Amino acid sequence: MTNKYILKSKHKTITTLTLGTNKNQHIITKKDRFLDNGCGIHLLKELTMKVQYPGDSLRLEEADIKEIERFGYITHNKHEFLCHGTGLARVYSITHLDETFHVMGYKSQEDVDNKTGCPLGSHGYYENALTQKEENENNYLLVKIFDSELDVIDY
């Protein structure tokens, strides 16, 4: 049974997962999240379904997990699941293999307002961009990380 409440994102597709006994296709973008609670991995949609039919499932099976393992991922440090339970829950996003993270430094509030920063570097891995951001935070008023689509990244 196709679920008409599966909404399409404006962001580009990284991969597609076919989930549940209804075999509904879920297009996965950079805004979708995955929750690993120690018992299984669940898809947390950017645009949640208003209605879930019997047979809809957002729990990933082994084949789905192998599919997303082809891509890099970013672990989210700030998320609501840290406040509950044992703290073992991990939330992460997948990133396309071609993703690039750009680090920009802003010397003044005027630079921030005018969006005229100093490029500090570009990295294929978020962790490297985050390290560069942290190394430069004392030298600039503000340091930001952007993805390939120039959206600000703050996980």
Buried (B, 14 or more C-beta within 10 A) or exposed (E): EEBEEBEEBEBEEBBEBEBBEBEBEBBBBBBBBBBBBEEEBBBBBBBEBEEBBEEBBBEBBEEBBEBBEEBBBBEBEEBEBBEEEEEEBBBBBBBBEEBBBBBBBBBEEEBBEEEEBBEBBBBEBBEBBBEBBEEBEEEBBBBBBBBBEEEEBEB
